[in-house]
Amino acid sequence: MDDLDDMGEHADAAPATPAATLVVFRHAPDAGPAGGPPQILMVERSGSLAFAGGATVFPGGKVDPADHELAEAFMARSGIALDPADAAGRITAVRETLEETGLAVGLVGAIDAERAAAARRLLLDTGRLADVLEAFAWELDFDALVPFARWWPRHRNMRVFDTRFYLANLGTGAVEVTADTTENRHLFWASAAEALRLADEKAIRIIFPTRRNLERLAQFSHFDAARDHALATPIVTVTPRIEVREGARWLVIPPNAGYPVDGEPLSEADRA
């Protein structure tokens, strides 16, 4: 068995770590009256990280036990009924975005740049979004996060994440963000098409799931179109697998998951 066989779907794959990521949209600041493609917040990870080191991704990270606790408490208090894993994923997406970028997305209350910066400092200190909500009298806004995708590779000999993707709309283009410098070294805004162009020019590095999601996002001229597409498209858990096409091995995804491109030659795929 060669190492390429490790890229298929396997029952004996390593256990998956639950994770979540948030695709944050904003209006392009220089789009003009006629508008233009929305921009998406991209995060360049530190090159020292074991997983996707140096790659450009969306804000996100692994689900913590405290995220489950907060999700359960919020649903009990609000009467909102969601799958517990989905609810915890939304908490993670909100928490990681605030921690990594300083943006208070999926939260409601008295929020401005100064309070968001203070909330980020508290979050970096305690690691618990519940502490931020209590200190600033903020509430969660689960409706602001739109489920978009779920990726769960089942590979041997690789770290595996079961990652839920959400969409959120920041709206304004007049927002400053800064990297947290612990896991990330650079943040920038770009349209999905522009991010793909930068990757093709080798200006940034994107891994296989990020490329597929950018291709999907590049279809939409504004957030509402992406949101409507996400709500109308049943979420299919995406597990990449190996398929032979015209004598070459390809890394492919299910054709019914809502993606315009379902794979690429394995020799060209950046797998992390």
URSUL-V83756 format. One record per backbone hydrogen bond with DSSP energy under -0.5 kcal/mol. CO is the residue of the C=O (numbers start at 0). NH is the residue of the N-H. If there is no record, write none. Layout:
<<CO,NH> <CO,NH>>
This chain:
<<1,4> <2,5> <3,6> <4,7> <5,155> <7,9> <9,12> <15,17> <16,161> <17,62> <18,163> <19,60> <20,165> <21,23> <21,58> <22,24> <22,167> <23,40> <24,169> <25,38> <27,30> <31,34> <38,25> <39,189> <41,187> <42,44> <42,56> <43,184> <43,185> <45,48> <45,53> <48,52> <49,51> <51,54> <54,44> <54,56> <56,42> <58,21> <60,19> <63,66> <63,67> <64,68> <65,69> <66,70> <67,71> <68,72> <69,73> <70,74> <71,75> <72,76> <73,77> <74,78> <79,81> <82,85> <82,86> <83,87> <84,88> <85,89> <86,90> <87,91> <88,92> <89,93> <90,94> <91,95> <92,96> <93,97> <94,98> <95,99> <96,100> <96,101> <96,102> <97,101> <99,179> <100,177> <102,104> <105,140> <107,138> <108,110> <111,115> <112,116> <113,117> <114,118> <115,119> <116,120> <117,121> <118,122> <119,123> <120,124> <121,125> <122,126> <126,128> <127,130> <127,131> <128,132> <129,133> <130,134> <131,135> <132,136> <132,137> <138,107> <140,143> <141,144> <143,145> <144,146> <145,166> <148,164> <149,237> <150,162> <153,9> <154,13> <159,16> <160,152> <160,162> <161,18> <162,150> <163,20> <164,147> <164,148> <165,22> <166,145> <167,24> <167,169> <169,171> <170,26> <172,174> <182,45> <183,180> <185,43> <187,41> <189,39> <190,194> <191,195> <192,196> <193,197> <194,198> <195,199> <196,200> <197,202> <197,203> <198,201> <204,55> <206,210> <207,211> <208,212> <209,213> <210,214> <211,215> <212,216> <213,217> <215,218> <216,219> <221,224> <221,225> <222,226> <223,227> <224,228> <225,229> <226,230> <227,231> <228,232> <231,233> <233,235> <234,236> <235,149> <236,238> <237,151> <237,239> <240,251> <242,244> <242,249> <244,247> <247,244> <248,265> <249,242> <249,251> <250,263> <251,240> <253,256> <261,252> <263,250> <264,267> <264,268> <265,268> <268,270> <269,207> <271,51>>
